[in-house]
C-alpha cells in the first residue's frame, strides 16, 4: 500500500501520466495497459444473481466480502481508478493441446500452469509499475492485485479497454485471444479512463458447445460446480461420479472453451522465462505423474500454480484420468499401487477407476 499523501497534478498532467503509465507497462513486459473507473453496478447485479443461484459452488470467498468485490472504494478507501494490465502466458514450444487431449494415456494440464506460478511475477511487475508512478508523482495511494483479493478482474479489464467478456466469461482481445494474465493497481489518481471495447463474439458459441461437462447454462453464464477447472482445482472433496467420465485426461484445469475460440488464433507465445514449460508437463503420461511420491510432488511443483491443490487432490485428479485412460496392464498396475492409499479421497477415486476398467 502506498502513502496516504495526496498527489497534486494538473488535469493535463494526468493525461500525460496515463500515457507514460502505458509506456512503462510495455517496458515491464505487459502487452497492454488500460485505465478504468470504479463503476461496476451492472456487474454487481450479475454477481449477486450468480452467487444466489449457487453457481459458485464451494468458493465461499465469492460471497464472503459482500460488495467489496464490486465496489473498489469499499475495499480500498479513496480508490478512484483502476490501472489494469495483461500479460501473455502461452508457453513457447508446448505440445499442442488437442494432441494431448486426444491421447488418453497422457495428462492434460491447463497451459497457464505449465511453468512457474504467475502470481509472484505479475504482482512484482505491477509493483514495479506502481513504484515507477511514485517516482513521477511522489507519494500516492495505491494497492496492487493479481488474482489475490476480491477484485472483479475481467470486468475492470474490460472497462479499461483490454478486451470484452466472451460468452465463456473470460476476457477476449482481438489481438491476443484469451491466453493472458491480468493484474490491477487500485489508485486515487484521477487518471483519464479508456474506452471499453465492443463485443466481438457475434453469433459464435463454439466455447459453449465445447464444454465437456456442459457447465455453461447459457452465454456468459457458468455453473462452476460442473466446470472442470473448478472441479480439479477449487473443489476439495469427492468429484461427482457422473462428471468423472466427462473429465477425461484433464488433471489440472481445462482449456477447451479457449482452445476452440477463433480469437485465440491470434494468441502469441510468451517471452517470459517463468512461463516456459517445467518438468515436461506439457507432454507427460498419467502413469508417470501418478508414480510421484509426495516428496517428488513437493520438489517438482514448488513454485508452480499446481502446488496449491496439494498431493492428495493431485492423486485424486490423476486417478480419474487413469480411470478414463485406455485399459492396459500398466494402467491397472499404477492404480493398484494406490488402491490402499491412506487418504479416503484418493482410495475412493482409485477404486472407481479400477471398477471402470473391469467393466470395460
N, C-alpha and C positions, 0 to 999 in steps of 0.2 A: 504494500500500500504506500502511495506517495504521501507527501506532506499535505497538511491542511491549509497551507498558504494559498491565497487566491492569485492566480496569474492575471496580469493586466495587459491585454493585447487589443489593438485597434481592430475593427471589423475586417479591414483589408488585410491585416496581418494574419488573421485566421484563414483566409483564402490561401495565402502563400504557405502557411503552415500545413494545411491539408495537402497541398501539392508536394511539399517536402516529405511529409509522412509517407506518402505513396512511394516516393523515390527511395527513401531509407528502407522501406519494406522490401522493395525489389533487391536492394543491395544485401539484405539479410537472407535472401533466398525465398521470399514469398512470391508466388506467381501473380497475386493480385491483392490489393488492399482497398477497402472502401469504408465509408463513414455513414452511420445510421443514427436516427433519433431513437427515442425510447418508447414510442407509442406502439403498444402491442395489444390493443384492446380486442381486435378480432381474433388474434392468435390465442389470447387468454380464454375467450369463449370456447374455441375449439378444443383447447387443452382440458378445460373443465368437463366438457362433454365426453372427451376421450377417456379421462380418468373415471368419470361417472359410469361408463359402460364396463369398467373393469378391464379395459384393453391393456393396461399397464402391467397386469399380472402381479408378480411379486416385487416389482420395482416400486416399493413404497416411498422411495425418495422422490418419486414424481409428484406426490401429494403432500409430502412432509413440510415443504417450505411454503405452502399456500401460494399467495400471489407474488411472492418474491421472485419467482421464476419468470413471470411475465411483466413485472414492474421493476426494471433495473434500479430505479432510485430508491426502492424499498430494500433491495439487497445491499446496495452501496449508496448511502445518502449523498446527495449532491450530484449524482450522475446525470449528465445532460446528453452525452453522445456515446456511441459505441464504435470503436475502431475495430473492424473485422478484417481478418486476413485468411488466405487459403494457401496451402502448400501441397503440391502433387506428391503422391506416395507410391505410385506403381513401381515396384522394383524392376530394374532392368534385367533382362535375360531370364526372368522367371518362366517356368514351363507354362504353356497355355492352359488356362483354367478348364476349358472344355475337354481337353485331352485328359486331364487328371480326373475330372468327374466321370468320364466315360470308362475309366479303368477302375473297377470296383475293388481292386486289391490295394489301391493307393489311397492316401489320406488327403482330403482337400481341406486346406486352411485358408481362410479369407486373406486376400492379398495384402491387406493393410497390416497383418500381423506376422508377416514372414521375416521382418527384420527386428530392429530394436523397438521398444515401446516408444510411441510417438509423443507421449505426454511431456516427458522431460525436454526433448528437443524443441517442441513447439512452444512450451512455456518459456524456455530460455530465450528463444528468438523474440517472442512477444515482449519479454522483459527488456531485452536489448533495444527494442523499438521504443519502449517507454522511456528507457534511460536516454536515448538519443533525443526524444522530445523534451525531456527535462533539461538537457544541455542547451537547448534552444530557447525555451521559455522560462526556465527557472523552476521553482517548486510548483507542483500542481497535484491535484487529487487524481488518483487512478487505482485500478486493480486489474491484474492480468488473469485471464482464464483460458483453459484449454480442456474442455470436456471434464471439468473438475468441480463444478458448482451448479446450482440451479440457474442455468443460463439457457435461453432458447436460441441456440446457436444458428440453426437453419433459418429461423425467422429473421434474426438480426442480420445474418449474412445476406439474405435476400433483400432486405431493406437497404443494405449497404451497396447493392448493385453487383454482388458477386455471382448472382445466378437466380434461379427460380426454384421453388419446391416442385419436384417431379411427382408424378402420381404414386411413386413408390415411397414418398415422404422425404426423400433425400434431396439435397441441393444439386441442381444441374447447371452446368455452364456450357455455352455453345463452343467454347474453345478448349474445354478440359473435361467434359463429361461430368462424372461424379467421383472420380478417384482422387480425392484430396481431403486433407485435414483442415479443420477450422480453429481459429484462435481469436480471442477478443481482448480489448482493453476498454474497461469502463472508465470514463473520464468526465471531469467537469468543464473541460474545454469546449466552448461554444463553436465548434467547427461547422463549416457548411456541410450539409448532408448530400449524399449521392442519390441518383435516381435509380429506383428499383427496375430490374429487368422484367419484361413481359414473359408470360408463359409460352414456351415453345414445344410443348408436348403434343398439341393438336389432338387428333383422334387416336393416336397411338396408345396402346395399352399392353405392349409386349411384356412390360415388367409385371403387370398384374397376372397375366396368363402364365408367366414362367415360374411363379412361386410354387415350389414342390408341395407345400403344406396348405396352400390356399389361405394364406394369412391375411390377404387383403380382402376387406369386406366391401371395398369399392375404391374408386380413385381417391388418393390422399387419405385413405383410412386403413390403418394397420392394426390388426389384433395381435399384439406382441406375444400372447400366450400360444400362438401357433407358429410364430416366426422362429426359424432355425437358429438365427443369431441369438435370439433371446434364450431359446432352449439350451443351447450349448455353452452359453457364456453367463447369462444372468440367473437362469433358473438353477436353484441349488439342490433340488430333490430329484425324485424319480421322474423320468421323462414319460409322458403318457404313451402307453403301448401302441395305440392306434397311429401315433405320429412317428414311431421309431422306424418303420419300413420306409417312410417318405423322406427321412433324413439322409438315407443313402450313405455315402462315404464322407459327408461333411462333418468334420470333427471339431472345428472351431470356426463358427460364423458361417455365413452363406453370402455369396455374391451374385446369385442367379438373376435377381432383378436388375443388377447393374450390368452384368455380362451381356444381356440381350438388348440393353438400351442403345439405340442408334447413335446417341450423342457420345457414347464412350469410344467411338472410333477416332475421336479427336483427342483422347487422353494421351498425355505424354509421360514417358518414364521419368522417375525422379532422379535427380542428380545427387541426392543426399546419401552419403555412405551409410548412415544409420538405418536407412530403409532398404538396403540391399539384403538379399536372402541370406539367412543364417541357418546352419545345421541342415542344409539341403531340404528345408521344409516345404519347398515348392513342388517336390517330386520324391516322395518317400512312401514306403509301404506302411499299411496299418500294422502289420505284424512287427515291423522294426520298432515303431513307436510304442506299441503295447508291451514290448520287451524291456523298455526302460525301467530301471529301478527308480524309487523316489529320489535317491541321491543324484542319479543321472538327470532326472527331470529338473531338479533344482539347479544343477550346474549348467545344463544346456540352455535352459529357458530363463535364466537370470537375466533381467533387463528386457524381457520380452513381454508384450501385452498378454500373451497366453499364460504367463506365470501366475497371474492373479486368480485364475479359476482353481488353482491347486491341483495336486496329483490325483486326488480322489475323483473329481469331476472329469479330469483328463482321461482317466481309465474308463469312466462311465461312457464318455463320448466315443472312445475307441472301441469299446465293447459293442456299441450299436453299429459302428462302421463294420466291424468284423462280422456281426450278425447279418449284415446286408451284403457282405462280400461273397464272391463265388465260392462254393464249398470245395475244400481241399483238405488233405491230411494236415497241412501246415497251419491252416486257419483253425481247425479243430484243436490241434495241439496248443496253439497260442491261447485260445480261450480256456482250455483246461488248466493252463498254468496259473490262472487267476480264479478258477471256479470256487475255491475255498478262501477267497480273499477276506481279510478281517473286516473290511468295510461292507456292511449290508447293502449299501447303494451300489457298489461295484459288483458284488456277487449276484445281486438281483438281475442286473443287466447282462452279466455273463451267462447266467442260466437261461435267460430269454434268448440270447444269441445262439447258444448251443441247441436249444429246443428248435429254433428256426431252421438250423441246418439238418437236424434229424427229420424234420418234416419235409425237407426239400427233396 
